[in-house]
Amino acid sequence: MSLLEINGLTVSIDATPILHSLSMELNAGEILGLAGESGSGKTMTALAIAGLLPARAKMSGEIILDGVHLSAASENEYCNIRGRDIGVVFQEPMTALNPVMTIGNQVAETVRIHRHVSRSEARQLARETLDKVGLPASRFPMDRYPHNLSGGQRQRVAIAIAIALKPKLLIADEPTTALDVTTQAEILDLFRQLVRDDGIGLILVTHDLAVIAQTAARVVVMKEGKIVDQGSVSRVFQESQQPYIKTLLKNAVHIPQRSATRETGTTPVLETRNIVREYPGARKLFGRHAPLRAVDDVSLQIFSNENVGLVGESGCGKSTLLRTILGLDQAQAGEVRVFGQKFPADRSEDMRRLRQRIQVVFQDPFGTFDPRWRVEQLIAENFHLFDSPPTGKDARRRVDEILDQVGMKSSDAKQFPHEFSGGQRQRIAIARALITEPAIIALDEAVSALDVSIRAQILDLLAALSDRLGVSYLFVTHDLSVVRAITDRVLVMKEGRIVEQGRTEEVFSSPKHPYTAELLAAVPDLDSALSSAGA
């Protein structure tokens, strides 16, 4: 008997059908990949299994977990099942975690809700679980808060909460999206170990086909709420005749075309000089520990029409450096210059014009949106940076055009952020950055939440804008495949310092620093994973 059986699962919200008669199964001790584009219904399928569908959703069909009919369970019964028998890791950790609870208390809370244990026993299990997911006590005491951690570290806390009680079924919705490649490899190894040692079943929801090929035994591919194909990874990815699957595989290794005559400028449009950024050390009984130096004497230059990648593990300082470059964080030493001018500028008028020239797309799109605003308001917000802001029909036309460029519809302008998937929200964030036609765009994990097809479109769009407008990009990312596909130069950061830099292909082909070689070795490779699966 299968651990999980789904028969004829259909979900609609009001009169809109979302999922169409899905049937699949999962065995204990097995990893099932759930793949598809943003909006394909894979996350809604996961929410249906976990009993977390929206209030207006109507569901029919059967969901059976270890002989228990979940589709007939009440909310009280589901509350006992979630956390104990079903663990869930959501896509965006900052919105999944409680910002006013310490990470130790959040993991321990799950233990105390479902087990009759003392507070100290719950905290001991929480400590062991945090150690297991790569957050050792020496660096990550249990009194840390989510805002004290990087995006990848927060995701590891979310994983710890989900696996604390070794559930029968673990649903991981894009669990490695926010993780660097070395941490991703460790988390995937952890998942495999849990499946192997504890016999849990894992549903891995992800747009990363290489991760599925490397991790899962079987895969279900979805499109528009329907199952396109399912079966062993090797058969579906290597033998399926479905055009949709072939397109996904092609886009997974897509490299955008750049103009052969493109020339990089000789004057830097963005420059940092010996930037140092420190944070106060943790409090102790008398005084404080030594300050944490997140960025240590970093200098870089970006020229017009040049794409530069900044890579490194979570916590290496790359996001802190980016915030300092953008004037969102104040450096203790060094300076930032944009078009030769000090940034942030002293005069408000100069600052406004410079802000129009340098835009940013952050890692977590939902956290950067006002949830009360419609999409058209979010995108049009940056019009205030223009000398003569467009209004009325002209403003709406520009919003419609930019939505079309990032693969969305003009009708989406009237919707709210919560009505979109994670990948669609990231496209809205990119549209908001592009609306001012800036000279520099800093992208902090800007395509990490996008499925392979939309990622290919966005990379093509960014490449085309760079060729046409001479716009420069700073890609701050852990996704080395994106860096290799679109950047001209790459800088590798570790513990606040740049340890290696050079032409992208040269660094990838012949890394000089051991840390760079370690990063490259951890990158999932779709072709090699499929070769191993078929062997």
Beta strands, then each sheet from edge to edge (+ up, - down):
strand 1: 4-13
strand 2: 16-26
strand 3: 31-36
strand 4: 57-65
strand 5: 68-69
strand 6: 86-89
strand 7: 169-173
strand 8: 201-205
strand 9: 218-223
strand 10: 226-232
strand 11: 268-279
strand 12: 292-303
strand 13: 307-311
strand 14: 333-338
strand 15: 341-342
strand 16: 358-361
strand 17: 440-444
strand 18: 472-476
strand 19: 489-494
strand 20: 497-503
sheet 1: 2+ 1- 4+ 5-
sheet 2: 6+ 7+ 8+ 3+ 9+ 10-
sheet 3: 12+ 11- 14+ 15-
sheet 4: 16+ 17+ 18+ 13+ 19+ 20-
end
